[in-house]
């Protein structure tokens, strides 16, 4: 189990230091403990509670198989984030945020494919047929693409969530994630607006030690979710595979002597007589077992909070969501929370139908060619 963050550790790392009081954002007032020497002090008890809540949500997203994109372009955070996130094999952006990274994901994927085509040119010898000037230009292009997009080369679809260090610096990433209904996790300092963020971690986003202790806790939760996913896959594989000993035992039973068969016939006759006697007795009503709820976050555009609202309203399976209509879903989301009123559930029944029918490859292909639940006009 991931190590739970403690107030003492956060205090030693300086997570409680906020910005100057004159630079504060009034919306951060619930997370501020006091003011000391013109600087706001963050309430670390609330930080621990919010961090635990964020870790639990990130763990579920990682266990579902979705990617979590980490964004940190400020100097003191980029090396820490790159190191921690690389250990859990998640994509990250530590250089300039490419405009349209999420809202124009199809074009970004084309740039990544361009990088792969240059690598193929070098392998098959085509690169050597170019002139010296052309080779230099291609090398420069490859280096530029690697610097800006190298860490997301394996990300073939929109991420399941965004984790941001310093929301004021990464405001474009926040806007794009909001537009596509992607859950946002973020370290939020006293000078930032927490309202657009789904999972707030009130903390000092300027000090290297503070960023490191938060990132260590977050990546630990992600690693735990990945481990659970791996364990589930192995357990499912073990259930499907029948051991050789079981097959041999079955063969021995099939070859049992005739005496054993006669005993079985007698036992069956006795059971039939008992059943005839019991038919006259009133049968107790069987309790209906509730079907296990499906993981609705696999539907593009459905975050953890939206999924919780749908489950509470009785739409807890792909089949029930597929049979519903967009207007009904919109009403459920709006009544559950004003924060969910902006979501567009138009494509959710269609995606749920594919999931309920078990057409996961078709669903993945649809999601890869869609932007926030709207099918792309061009194929990749």
C-alpha positions as CSV (number, residue, x, y, z in Angstrom):
1,X,0.0,0.0,0.0
2,X,1.2,3.5,-0.8
3,X,2.7,5.4,2.1
4,X,0.3,8.0,3.4
5,X,1.6,11.6,3.5
6,X,1.9,13.0,7.0
7,X,1.8,16.6,8.2
8,X,5.3,16.4,9.6
9,X,6.8,15.4,6.2
10,X,4.9,18.2,4.4
11,X,6.0,20.7,7.1
12,X,9.7,19.8,6.7
13,X,9.4,20.2,2.9
14,X,7.9,23.7,3.2
15,X,4.6,22.8,1.6
16,X,2.8,25.2,3.9
17,X,4.5,28.4,2.5
18,X,2.1,30.4,0.4
19,X,2.6,33.7,-1.5
20,X,2.6,37.3,-0.2
21,X,-0.8,38.3,1.2
22,X,-1.2,41.1,-1.4
23,X,-1.0,38.5,-4.2
24,X,-3.5,36.0,-2.8
25,X,-6.7,34.7,-4.5
26,X,-9.7,35.1,-2.2
27,X,-11.0,31.7,-3.4
28,X,-8.1,30.0,-1.6
29,X,-9.4,31.4,1.8
30,X,-10.7,28.0,3.0
31,X,-7.3,26.5,2.7
32,X,-5.3,29.2,4.4
33,X,-4.4,28.7,8.1
34,X,-3.0,32.1,9.0
35,X,-0.8,35.1,7.9
36,X,2.8,35.4,9.1
37,X,5.2,38.2,8.2
38,X,3.1,39.2,5.1
39,X,3.0,35.6,3.8
40,X,0.0,33.3,3.9
41,X,0.4,29.9,5.6
42,X,-1.5,26.9,4.1
43,X,-3.4,24.6,6.4
44,X,-1.5,21.3,6.0
45,X,-4.3,19.2,7.6
46,X,-6.5,20.2,4.7
47,X,-3.6,19.5,2.3
48,X,-3.3,16.0,3.6
49,X,-7.0,15.3,3.3
50,X,-7.1,16.7,-0.3
51,X,-3.9,14.8,-1.2
52,X,-5.5,11.5,0.0
53,X,-8.6,12.2,-2.0
54,X,-6.6,13.0,-5.2
55,X,-4.4,9.8,-4.7
56,X,-7.5,7.6,-4.4
57,X,-8.9,9.0,-7.7
58,X,-5.6,8.8,-9.5
59,X,-5.2,5.2,-8.3
60,X,-8.7,4.3,-9.8
61,X,-7.8,6.0,-13.1
62,X,-4.5,4.1,-13.4
63,X,-6.2,0.8,-12.5
64,X,-8.7,1.4,-15.3
65,X,-5.9,1.5,-17.9
66,X,-6.2,5.2,-18.8
67,X,-3.1,7.5,-19.0
68,X,-2.5,10.4,-16.7
69,X,-0.7,13.4,-18.4
70,X,1.6,15.3,-16.0
71,X,2.3,19.0,-16.9
72,X,5.1,21.0,-15.3
73,X,7.1,23.5,-17.4
74,X,8.5,25.7,-14.6
75,X,12.3,25.3,-14.1
76,X,12.3,24.0,-10.5
77,X,9.6,21.4,-11.3
78,X,10.5,19.9,-14.7
79,X,13.4,17.7,-13.7
80,X,11.5,16.4,-10.6
81,X,8.3,15.6,-12.6
82,X,10.2,13.9,-15.4
83,X,12.1,11.7,-13.0
84,X,9.1,10.7,-10.9
85,X,6.7,10.2,-13.7
86,X,9.1,8.2,-15.9
87,X,9.2,5.6,-13.1
88,X,5.5,4.8,-13.5
89,X,5.5,5.0,-17.3
90,X,3.1,7.9,-17.7
91,X,3.3,10.7,-20.3
92,X,4.5,14.2,-19.2
93,X,5.1,17.7,-20.6
94,X,8.1,19.5,-19.2
95,X,8.9,21.8,-22.1
96,X,6.5,24.4,-23.7
97,X,2.9,23.3,-23.7
98,X,2.0,22.7,-27.4
99,X,-1.1,24.7,-28.2
100,X,-4.0,22.4,-29.0
101,X,-2.3,19.5,-27.3
102,X,-5.7,18.2,-26.2
103,X,-8.3,20.0,-28.3
104,X,-6.3,19.3,-31.6
105,X,-4.9,15.9,-30.6
106,X,-5.2,14.5,-34.1
107,X,-2.7,17.0,-35.4
108,X,-0.3,16.4,-32.4
109,X,-0.5,12.6,-33.2
110,X,0.6,13.5,-36.8
111,X,3.7,15.3,-35.5
112,X,4.5,12.2,-33.4
113,X,4.1,10.0,-36.5
114,X,6.5,12.3,-38.4
115,X,9.1,11.6,-35.7
116,X,8.6,7.9,-36.2
117,X,8.9,8.2,-40.0
118,X,12.2,10.0,-39.6
119,X,13.4,7.0,-37.5
120,X,12.3,4.6,-40.2
121,X,14.2,6.7,-42.8
122,X,17.4,6.2,-40.8
123,X,16.9,2.5,-40.4
124,X,16.1,1.7,-44.1
125,X,18.9,3.9,-45.5
126,X,16.6,6.5,-47.1
127,X,18.2,9.1,-44.8
128,X,21.6,8.6,-46.4
129,X,20.3,9.4,-49.9
130,X,19.5,13.0,-48.8
131,X,22.0,15.9,-49.3
132,X,24.0,17.1,-46.4
133,X,21.8,20.2,-46.0
134,X,18.6,18.1,-46.0
135,X,20.0,15.6,-43.5
136,X,20.9,18.6,-41.2
137,X,17.3,20.0,-41.5
138,X,15.8,16.6,-40.8
139,X,18.0,16.1,-37.7
140,X,17.0,19.5,-36.4
141,X,13.3,18.7,-36.9
142,X,13.7,15.3,-35.2
143,X,15.5,16.9,-32.2
144,X,12.8,19.6,-31.9
145,X,10.0,17.0,-32.0
146,X,11.8,14.8,-29.5
147,X,12.2,17.7,-27.1
148,X,8.6,18.8,-27.2
149,X,6.7,15.5,-27.8
150,X,9.1,12.7,-27.0
151,X,7.4,11.9,-23.6
152,X,4.0,11.6,-25.2
153,X,5.0,9.4,-28.2
154,X,3.2,6.4,-26.6
155,X,0.0,8.3,-25.8
156,X,-2.3,7.2,-28.6
157,X,-5.5,8.7,-27.2
158,X,-6.6,11.5,-24.9
159,X,-5.5,11.1,-21.3
160,X,-7.9,10.1,-18.6
161,X,-6.7,12.9,-16.3
162,X,-4.3,15.9,-16.1
163,X,-2.0,16.6,-13.2
164,X,-0.7,20.2,-13.2
165,X,2.0,22.0,-11.2
166,X,1.2,25.7,-11.1
167,X,-2.2,26.3,-12.7
168,X,-1.5,30.0,-13.4
169,X,1.5,29.1,-15.6
170,X,-0.3,26.2,-17.3
171,X,-3.6,28.1,-17.7
172,X,-3.9,26.9,-21.4
173,X,-3.7,23.3,-20.4
174,X,-6.5,23.9,-17.8
175,X,-8.7,25.6,-20.4
176,X,-8.2,22.7,-22.9
177,X,-8.9,20.0,-20.2
178,X,-12.1,21.9,-19.2
179,X,-13.3,22.0,-22.7
180,X,-12.9,18.3,-23.1
181,X,-14.3,17.4,-19.6
182,X,-11.0,15.8,-18.6
183,X,-10.5,15.7,-14.8
184,X,-7.9,18.1,-13.5
185,X,-5.6,17.4,-10.6
186,X,-3.3,20.2,-9.5
187,X,-1.0,21.7,-6.9
188,X,-2.7,25.0,-6.1
189,X,-0.9,27.8,-4.4
190,X,-2.5,30.8,-2.5
191,X,-2.2,33.0,-5.6
192,X,-4.2,30.6,-7.9
193,X,-7.9,30.1,-8.5
194,X,-9.0,26.6,-7.4
195,X,-12.5,26.8,-9.0
196,X,-11.6,25.2,-12.4
197,X,-9.7,22.3,-10.6
198,X,-11.5,19.0,-9.9
199,X,-9.0,17.7,-7.3
200,X,-7.2,20.5,-5.5
201,X,-3.9,19.9,-3.5
202,X,-3.3,23.2,-1.6
203,X,0.5,23.4,-1.5
204,X,3.6,25.5,-2.3
205,X,4.2,25.0,-6.1
206,X,7.4,27.0,-6.2
207,X,9.9,25.1,-3.9
208,X,11.6,22.0,-5.3
209,X,11.3,20.1,-2.0
210,X,7.6,20.8,-1.8
211,X,7.0,19.6,-5.4
212,X,9.1,16.5,-4.8
213,X,7.2,15.3,-1.7
214,X,3.8,15.8,-3.4
215,X,4.9,14.1,-6.6
216,X,6.4,11.2,-4.6
217,X,3.0,10.6,-3.0
218,X,1.0,11.0,-6.2
219,X,3.2,8.7,-8.3
220,X,3.2,6.1,-5.5
221,X,-0.6,6.0,-5.8
222,X,-0.4,5.7,-9.6
223,X,2.1,2.8,-9.2
224,X,-0.3,1.1,-6.8
225,X,-3.2,1.4,-9.3
226,X,-1.0,-0.1,-12.1
227,X,0.0,-3.0,-9.8
228,X,-3.7,-3.7,-9.1
229,X,-4.5,-3.7,-12.8
230,X,-1.6,-6.2,-13.4
231,X,-2.8,-8.4,-10.6
232,X,-6.4,-8.5,-11.9
233,X,-5.1,-9.5,-15.4
234,X,-3.1,-12.3,-13.9
235,X,-6.0,-13.6,-11.8
236,X,-8.3,-13.5,-14.8
237,X,-5.8,-15.5,-16.8
238,X,-5.4,-18.1,-14.0
239,X,-9.2,-18.6,-13.8
240,X,-9.4,-19.3,-17.5
241,X,-6.5,-21.8,-17.6
242,X,-7.5,-25.3,-16.3
243,X,-4.7,-27.2,-14.6
244,X,-3.7,-30.6,-16.0
245,X,-4.5,-32.2,-12.7
246,X,-8.1,-31.2,-12.9
247,X,-8.4,-32.7,-16.4
248,X,-6.9,-35.9,-15.2
249,X,-9.3,-36.1,-12.3
250,X,-12.2,-35.7,-14.6
251,X,-11.0,-38.5,-16.8
252,X,-10.8,-40.8,-13.8
253,X,-14.4,-40.0,-12.8
254,X,-15.7,-40.7,-16.3
255,X,-14.1,-44.1,-16.2
256,X,-15.8,-45.1,-12.8
257,X,-17.1,-48.7,-12.4
258,X,-20.7,-49.6,-13.0
259,X,-21.3,-50.0,-9.2
260,X,-20.7,-46.3,-8.7
261,X,-23.2,-45.5,-11.5
262,X,-25.9,-47.6,-9.9
263,X,-25.4,-45.7,-6.6
264,X,-25.8,-42.4,-8.5
265,X,-29.1,-43.6,-10.0
266,X,-30.5,-44.5,-6.6
267,X,-29.5,-41.1,-5.2
268,X,-31.2,-39.4,-8.1
269,X,-34.4,-41.4,-7.5
270,X,-34.4,-40.3,-3.8
271,X,-33.8,-36.7,-4.8
272,X,-36.8,-36.8,-7.2
273,X,-39.0,-38.1,-4.5
274,X,-37.9,-35.3,-2.2
275,X,-38.5,-32.7,-4.9
276,X,-42.1,-34.0,-5.4
277,X,-42.8,-33.5,-1.7
278,X,-41.3,-30.0,-1.7
279,X,-43.4,-28.9,-4.7
280,X,-46.4,-28.6,-2.4
281,X,-44.6,-26.2,-0.1
282,X,-44.5,-22.5,-1.0
283,X,-41.2,-21.4,-2.3
284,X,-39.5,-18.4,-0.6
285,X,-38.9,-15.5,-2.9
286,X,-35.3,-15.2,-4.0
287,X,-33.5,-12.0,-3.3
288,X,-32.5,-10.2,-6.4
289,X,-28.8,-9.8,-6.5
290,X,-27.7,-6.4,-7.6
291,X,-25.6,-6.4,-10.8
292,X,-22.0,-5.3,-10.3
293,X,-21.6,-1.7,-11.4
294,X,-19.5,-1.1,-14.5
295,X,-16.5,1.3,-14.7
296,X,-18.2,4.2,-16.4
297,X,-15.0,6.3,-16.5
298,X,-14.0,4.2,-19.6
299,X,-16.5,6.2,-21.5
300,X,-14.8,9.3,-23.1
301,X,-15.9,12.4,-21.2
302,X,-17.1,10.7,-18.0
303,X,-14.9,11.6,-15.0
304,X,-14.9,10.1,-11.5
305,X,-17.5,12.7,-10.2
306,X,-19.8,12.3,-13.2
307,X,-19.6,8.5,-12.9
308,X,-20.5,8.7,-9.2
309,X,-23.6,10.9,-10.1
310,X,-24.7,8.4,-12.7
311,X,-24.4,5.4,-10.4
312,X,-26.4,7.2,-7.7
313,X,-29.1,7.8,-10.2
314,X,-29.3,4.1,-11.1
315,X,-27.3,4.3,-14.4
316,X,-24.5,2.0,-13.0
317,X,-24.0,-0.2,-16.0
318,X,-23.1,0.3,-19.7
319,X,-26.4,-1.2,-20.7
320,X,-28.5,1.1,-18.6
321,X,-26.5,4.1,-19.8
322,X,-26.9,3.0,-23.4
323,X,-30.7,2.8,-23.1
324,X,-30.9,6.3,-21.6
325,X,-30.9,9.5,-23.7
326,X,-28.6,12.5,-23.5
327,X,-31.3,14.9,-22.1
328,X,-32.0,12.6,-19.2
329,X,-28.3,12.2,-18.5
330,X,-27.8,16.0,-18.7
331,X,-30.6,16.4,-16.1
332,X,-29.0,13.9,-13.7
333,X,-25.6,15.6,-14.0
334,X,-27.1,19.1,-13.4
335,X,-29.1,18.0,-10.4
336,X,-26.1,16.2,-8.9
337,X,-23.8,19.2,-9.0
338,X,-23.6,22.6,-10.8
339,X,-19.9,21.7,-11.6
340,X,-21.2,18.9,-13.9
341,X,-23.7,21.0,-15.8
342,X,-21.2,21.9,-18.6
343,X,-20.7,18.3,-19.6
344,X,-21.9,17.1,-23.0
345,X,-23.3,13.6,-22.8
346,X,-24.5,13.4,-26.4
347,X,-22.1,10.5,-27.3
348,X,-22.3,8.6,-24.0
349,X,-25.2,6.3,-25.0
350,X,-23.4,5.4,-28.2
351,X,-20.1,4.6,-26.4
352,X,-22.0,2.7,-23.7
353,X,-23.7,0.6,-26.4
354,X,-20.3,-0.5,-27.8
355,X,-19.0,-1.2,-24.3
356,X,-22.1,-3.2,-23.3
357,X,-21.8,-5.3,-26.5
358,X,-18.1,-6.0,-25.7
359,X,-16.9,-4.1,-28.8
360,X,-13.9,-2.6,-27.0
361,X,-11.7,-2.3,-30.1
362,X,-14.4,-0.4,-31.9
363,X,-14.9,1.8,-28.9
364,X,-11.1,2.5,-28.7
365,X,-11.0,3.4,-32.4
366,X,-14.0,5.7,-32.0
367,X,-12.4,7.4,-29.0
368,X,-9.0,7.8,-30.8
369,X,-10.8,9.7,-33.6
370,X,-12.9,11.8,-31.3
371,X,-12.2,15.0,-29.5
372,X,-14.2,15.4,-26.2
373,X,-17.0,13.1,-27.4
374,X,-17.2,14.6,-31.0
375,X,-15.9,12.5,-33.9
376,X,-13.0,14.1,-35.7
377,X,-13.6,15.4,-39.2
378,X,-10.4,13.8,-40.5
379,X,-8.9,10.4,-39.9
380,X,-5.4,10.3,-38.7
